[in-house]
């Protein structure tokens, strides 16, 4: 006689922590985009889940890269992924 449940995973659901990255933890329809501009041209673009994260990032980068301009704006998440 064989045990039907022998090959099943037996991890407790409360012992597993699901970290799916930015997209998995974000539940809003709005994301915050921070564009870094140098000489009027887009140099780098970063996305954040909250305005506070984006503003903190821009503030830190202004100290490190004083020759760049940083623009923070809200955009619809559907324009980034669907």
N, C-alpha and C positions, 0 to 999 in steps of 0.2 A: 504494500500500500504506500502511495506517495503522498506527500503533503503538497497540496495545491498552492499554498502561500509561500513555499520555500524560496522561490526566486524573486519575490517582491521586496522592494526597499522597505525598511521598517523605521525610517527616521520619524521622530515625533514632529508634528507640524509646528509646534511652538519652539522647537530647537533650530529651525531653519530661518535664516535671515536673508530675504530676497533683496539684493542690491542690483537693480537693473540699469543703473546709470542715470544720466540726466533725464532721458525720456521716460523712464519707468517711474521716477519719483515725482515728476511734474504732472499736475492735474489741472492746471489752468488753461484757458484758451489763449492767454497772452504770455509771450516771452519777451525778454528785454535784450536788445541787441546793442553791443558796444562796438562802434567802428573806430579804428585808429587811422587817422589821416596824416600823411606826410607830404608836404608840398602840394596839397590839394588832391592827392590821389589816395585811394583806399590801400592801406598797408596791411591791416589785419582786421578780422571780424570775429567777435566772440558772442556767444549766447548765454543768458542767465535766466534762472527761474524767477528771480525777484528783482525789483528795482534796487533794493539795498545792496545786493551782491554786485550788480552791474556798476553802481555808483562807487562802491568800495574799490572795485577793480580799476575803474578809470582814475580814481584819486591816487591809488598806489602807482599806477603806470605814469601819471603826470610827473611824479617825483623822479622816477627812473628814466623816463624818456621825455625830457622837456621840449624836444623839437617836434613832438607829435601832438595833434589835436585829437581829442576823444569826444565822441558824440554818443549819448545814450538815448535810445528811443524804444517805445513799446511797439511790438508787431504781433500779428496773429500767428499762433503756433501752426496753423494750417498752411501758412506760406513756407514753413520750414520742413515739415513732415506731415504725412497724412495717416 
